[in-house]
């Protein structure tokens, strides 16, 4: 039981040392992820359409 209590105390102390991101940092990161996702989805969609047209032209 002492090890569990010691673990919880040490975990709490380590969490106090963590430098949490600010709200602005989180919003900025979310914007980057959303924009990147949209760009990658668009590129993959374009590649899919091109490959589909190529396969249809062959068959």
Secondary structure as GFF3:
##gff-version 3
##sequence-region A 1 59
A	DSSP	alpha_helix	2	17	.	.	.	ID=ss1
A	DSSP	alpha_helix	23	58	.	.	.	ID=ss2
###
